[in-house]
Amino acid sequence: MEPGNLIAVIVTAILVFVVAYALGRLSARAQWSRREKEIRADTAKRQRAVVGGQVSEQLAPYFPDFPYPPSEARFIGKPIDFLVFAGMDDKAIEKVVFVEVKTGSSRLSSQERHLKEAIEAGRVEWLTYRAPAAPI
């Protein structure tokens, strides 16, 4: 092969490689752009669901079908949403109810499930803690 032909083959091979690389990058960028839009839409949908759930948690005692007066419910947040002191309005607490608010198809977390099991098994206690006196 003549030196001029060899240079032409090398230059052609380099040009083919550069064009193929550029086309591959453009294709990958277009695919990522489409995928990015899907990911962003899914993220926004999930965020709306989380915020909606958090709002429902806070407002649950004020919904008409909530079984206790809102004045007897105390928001805790984690690991349980509310403690209801049934009868507190009448100054005679009859029972304490642990309330977890769920929306849609959400389920109990493992920590919430363990708490539910402990309560149902009667593993609940009362503790009066006396804090040490502050030094003067």
C-alpha positions as CSV (number, residue, x, y, z in Angstrom):
1,M,0.0,0.0,0.0
2,E,1.3,3.4,-0.9
3,P,1.9,5.9,1.9
4,G,-0.7,8.3,0.5
5,N,-3.4,5.6,0.5
6,L,-2.4,4.5,4.0
7,I,-2.8,8.1,5.3
8,A,-6.2,8.4,3.5
9,V,-7.3,5.1,5.2
10,I,-6.2,6.3,8.6
11,V,-7.8,9.7,8.2
12,T,-11.1,8.1,7.0
13,A,-11.0,5.7,9.9
14,I,-10.5,8.6,12.4
15,L,-13.3,10.6,10.7
16,V,-15.7,7.6,10.9
17,F,-14.8,7.1,14.6
18,V,-15.4,10.8,15.4
19,V,-18.7,10.9,13.5
20,A,-19.9,7.6,15.2
21,Y,-18.8,8.9,18.6
22,A,-20.7,12.2,18.1
23,L,-23.8,10.5,16.8
24,G,-23.7,8.1,19.8
25,R,-23.4,11.1,22.2
26,L,-26.3,12.9,20.6
27,S,-28.5,9.7,20.8
28,A,-27.6,9.1,24.4
29,R,-28.3,12.8,25.3
30,A,-31.7,12.6,23.6
31,Q,-32.5,9.4,25.4
32,W,-31.4,10.9,28.8
33,S,-33.5,14.0,28.1
34,R,-36.6,11.8,27.6
35,R,-35.8,9.7,30.7
36,E,-35.0,12.9,32.7
37,K,-38.5,14.2,32.0
38,E,-40.0,10.9,33.2
39,I,-37.9,10.9,36.4
40,R,-38.8,14.5,37.2
41,A,-42.5,13.9,36.6
42,D,-42.4,10.8,38.9
43,T,-40.5,12.7,41.6
44,A,-43.0,15.5,41.5
45,K,-45.9,13.0,41.8
46,R,-44.3,11.3,44.8
47,Q,-43.6,14.7,46.5
48,R,-47.3,15.7,46.1
49,A,-48.3,12.4,47.6
50,V,-46.0,12.9,50.6
51,V,-47.1,16.5,51.2
52,G,-50.8,15.4,50.9
53,G,-50.2,12.7,53.4
54,Q,-48.5,15.1,55.8
55,V,-51.4,17.6,55.5
56,S,-53.9,14.8,56.1
57,E,-51.9,13.7,59.2
58,Q,-52.1,17.1,60.7
59,L,-55.8,17.7,59.9
60,A,-57.1,14.2,60.6
61,P,-58.7,15.1,64.0
62,Y,-60.8,17.8,62.3
63,F,-62.2,15.4,59.6
64,P,-65.9,14.6,60.3
65,D,-65.3,10.8,60.5
66,F,-62.5,11.1,63.1
67,P,-63.8,9.1,66.1
68,Y,-62.6,11.4,68.9
69,P,-62.9,15.1,69.6
70,P,-59.9,17.1,68.2
71,S,-59.3,18.6,71.6
72,E,-58.5,15.1,73.0
73,A,-55.9,14.4,70.3
74,R,-52.2,15.3,70.6
75,F,-49.9,15.3,67.6
76,I,-46.7,13.3,68.2
77,G,-45.5,12.8,64.6
78,K,-43.0,10.0,65.0
79,P,-43.2,7.0,65.5
80,I,-47.0,7.5,65.8
81,D,-49.1,10.4,64.6
82,F,-51.5,11.0,67.5
83,L,-52.2,10.1,71.1
84,V,-55.8,10.5,71.9
85,F,-56.8,10.8,75.6
86,A,-60.4,9.7,75.4
87,G,-62.5,11.4,78.0
88,M,-60.0,14.2,78.7
89,D,-62.7,16.9,77.8
90,D,-64.8,15.5,80.6
91,K,-61.8,15.4,83.0
92,A,-62.0,11.7,83.2
93,I,-59.5,10.0,80.9
94,E,-60.9,6.5,80.2
95,K,-58.3,5.3,77.7
96,V,-55.3,6.3,75.7
97,V,-55.5,5.6,72.0
98,F,-52.5,5.5,69.6
99,V,-53.5,6.7,66.2
100,E,-51.5,6.4,63.0
101,V,-53.0,8.2,60.0
102,K,-52.5,6.7,56.5
103,T,-53.7,7.9,53.1
104,G,-54.2,6.1,49.8
105,S,-52.5,2.7,49.8
106,S,-49.7,3.5,52.3
107,R,-48.9,0.9,54.9
108,L,-47.3,0.8,58.3
109,S,-43.6,1.1,58.4
110,S,-41.7,-1.6,60.3
111,Q,-41.3,0.7,63.3
112,E,-45.0,1.5,63.3
113,R,-45.8,-2.2,63.0
114,H,-43.5,-3.1,65.9
115,L,-45.2,-0.4,68.0
116,K,-48.6,-1.7,67.2
117,E,-47.6,-5.2,68.2
118,A,-46.1,-4.0,71.5
119,I,-49.3,-2.1,72.3
120,E,-51.6,-5.0,71.3
121,A,-49.4,-7.4,73.4
122,G,-49.8,-5.1,76.4
123,R,-46.2,-4.1,76.6
124,V,-47.0,-0.6,77.8
125,E,-46.0,1.0,81.1
126,W,-46.3,4.2,83.1
127,L,-43.2,5.9,84.4
128,T,-43.0,9.0,86.6
129,Y,-39.5,10.5,86.2
130,R,-38.2,12.9,88.7
131,A,-35.6,15.2,87.3
132,P,-32.6,16.1,89.5
133,A,-32.8,19.5,91.1
134,A,-30.8,22.1,89.4
135,P,-27.7,23.3,91.4
136,I,-28.0,26.8,92.7
